[in-house]
Amino acid sequence: MQTQEVNIQPNMSIIMKTNAELLDEVMVVAYGTAKKSAFTGSATVVHSEEIGKIQSSNVANALEGKVAGVQLNNASGQPGATTPTIRIRGISSINAGNDPLIILDGSPYEGDLNNISTQDIESMTVLKDAASNALYGARGANGVIIITTKKGTSGKATVTVDAKWGSNSRSARDYNYVKSPAQYYEMYYGALKSYFMGQGQSEATAHVNANNSMTGSGDYGLGYNVYTVPEGQYLIGSNGKLNPNAVLGNVVSYNGQDYLVRPDNWLDEAYKTGLRQEYNVSISAGTDKSSFYASVSYLNNEGIVDKSDYERLTGRLKADYQVKDWLKVGANMSYTHFDTNSLDEDGSSNSSGNIFAYATQIAPIYPLYIRDGQGNIMRDSNDFTMYDFGNRDNAGLTRPFLSGANPYASNLLDTNNNEGNAMTATGFAEIRFLKDFKFTWTSGVAIDETRTNGYTNPYYGQYASSNGIANKYHTRQLSHNHQQILNWKRSFDRHNVDVMLGHESFRYKYYYLYASKSNSFDPNNIELAGAITNVNSSSYIDDYNTEGYFGRVQYDFNEKYFLSASYRRDASSRFHPDNRWGNFWSAGAAWIISKENFFNADWIDLLKLKASYGSQGNDNIGNYRYVNTYSIVNAGGNPAALPETMGNKDITWETNGNFNAGVDFEFFQGRFTGTVEYFYRKTSDMLFSFPLAPSFGYTSYFANVGDMRNQGVELEFNGTPIKTNDLVWDIRLNLTQYKNKITYLPEERKTMVVDGVPGYSSSNYYYGEGEPLYTYRLKRYAGVAEDGQPLYYMNVTDNDGNVTGRATTTNYDDADYYLCGTALPDVYGGFGTSLSYKGFDLSIDFTYQLGGQVYDSDYASMMSSPTASGKGTNFHADLLNAWTPENTSSNIPRFQFGDQYTAASSDRFLTSASYLSLQNINLGYTLPSSVTRKIDVEKIRIYVTADNIWYWSKRQGLDPRQSISGSITNSYYAPMRTISGGITLTF
């Protein structure tokens, strides 16, 4: 029960109030609002106080670790990067989209979430079950995220100013790779010496040949010697260690010029500290007839690598007015201008232009710069810094690792800029009539326009011979949304009924234009008009339209028993007209058992049981799947149509059946609250791509054949163990445990059998009946053979081909494939705590993941032995414990030049995907009102906040947060740690 204060009277009648009234919080739900107590579905609300803590430009990151059932992964840390991967209650499809639907102030939002300021958001509601999101029909199968922006409040006008200044730094940890040039040469020498001895050479001869070969440019050589060694002495001694007389730095004369060849730390050079500044000003006002909210926000976020930054200016205006007792009108408009500089090839692990992969893969013996004989970094005739591209430009030396590339230099000289504008505008009119009826018409438009300016420099790098390449992209997203909703609400006796009918139409068009030209006249003019040779050009338009009719009925008796039902008939342009319409529905019920007379547990304030089931659709399958598609190609100077995908007019919705059951609870006068829920999602008619024989002319076609399920349990718990006048301590925890399983595959996709499971493979993954998504299909590592070679398992079969056992082999090609677990975690979630004492406040938030596996391809690369065609890359320090004749107990194969399969793809490089991440710390102090009122300020809060502070994973350098599929690589822009100080003023 709630604590109450009443005046003392001779006769007193006091009605005790339960803390269950906290559940009467009004939530934003599909096409309206609902009391939390009456809600039969599954939803979680993240409020502005939590959203405003994060320092990410993308509002989606506010959900990380805050909502049970939500997984969020950021591949790239680039400022202004695209929206993270978001999955709600698992993965529902193999080939169709799994992204949730985003609703912004009631309308579907297809724009970039970076365009919305976190300071403008009042709440984010995540709808997770059919009772919550079946009304969104064709687009609700993967969950719905409703973003509601702030509006004016009644009372005097309030002006809020928030300013913060901070710094960005690299939060990723380095792998334990070799950093010392001396140690690298020693290891490389050992690999060569072992190889030569394996060819029958004596140890003394192998010692000489290894020294003579390793710094040369032949098949065995690294191409560079960065040490000066006294004449007649070797770089590496017979003991395998660096010559103690060797001095770092080697002066080499080439074409009459002296060069000092010495290594650089590529990572230290590549990364820097960036500055971050953000300013927000808002005004909120309202009367009994109107409300008004306006804001302006500016963000300047420098990256941690040169020529990467994000700048954004946003403005928002939101107002409504009660014109008559029966008429209310309103409008909501926003504008964003953004300007982003990013790096080429972010995420492309095989690209020579990717500084992130390059800086971690390159051996610690190679220079970044070209230096003269005195060690000064040289400059060319254009006064540009001279960089080592490894193609004889530095003392005539050739680097075997990606010769002709230096992504650090290329990124400084190249341009990759995105600049654009985005606008949303929505208006509504609300008419009340016949006492219980309300009709609302809402119309909105959104436009997002981006211009990409790319330029590849004519001076250095792989494309210097093209004399500069200018690239231009122009994209435009234009959407219209119109809704007409009729509500009827009536209460009589203890019965409450709420009925809604509606219609919605959504139109989306995407315009794409691209052109590139080479051979530029002036490198300072990067427009197409400044170049003369056409390279490529393209343009296209995508159309996507939906229309739906829907209704919902909600009923409760005595605010104790609750029923709800919804229905939507939806049409999508992505299907043939014969299959365009689909039907989606839900039904839900709830019972507040703690309101029953027989329920007398005083310590339980609220106990609510709820359940729902429904059907949702997924039309996120791409456009034009039902028609034949072609590519227009040049056939001897004449246009020709080349068949691509054969259309299938019978394709239809992926259907998602969704069951949810749960318990909401409050204990000990509202001190402890939470929810436990069980969910079961079954996807039917999954869309598959089927390859076709060349004789068909088409490469593939799509059809609906396949089923998959996700089932699990969620827990959300909030507690206030301590609550006094001065001190409040809050704790919070959420976790999700779920299992995914492919339950049916068409026979055409059962192209192989692995471990007795029929299915098919793609890359390292196996899709088989009864197996979870992202199951690994790999060869199994069996340890090390007596001669130090890697061992792998192979099946032993009888005369009929039946597997009777396993054996081991050193021949990688003879080894068999096995199912080796899944990338999907067993449990994930977040937890945190908050303290407030007098004017001080502190909050700390963590995210975590337990179970699942990632394939650590970066580690595998660093564990590879050098070969004639693959050398000059860095080594992991674990190789120091590799098998040797003196270390036969090692589980790491011998480190010997020429061994091609020491790091071949196998389950040896599967690593636990578990992690713990310290996401945010926020510490603030609010000055006493007795102080602020003296300077005519209502409130002043000063604070320090830090994001993405620290993380732990199974292996140093591995960041499982990057991908939900377990595909991890260091080729992406590293995640940033941001620490800022700020001040908030309220007038």
Summary of the structure (lengths in Angstrom):
residues: 987
radius of gyration: 32.0
end to end distance: 36.2
largest distance: 110.7
contacts: 3363
relative contact order: 0.13
helix: 13%
strand: 51%
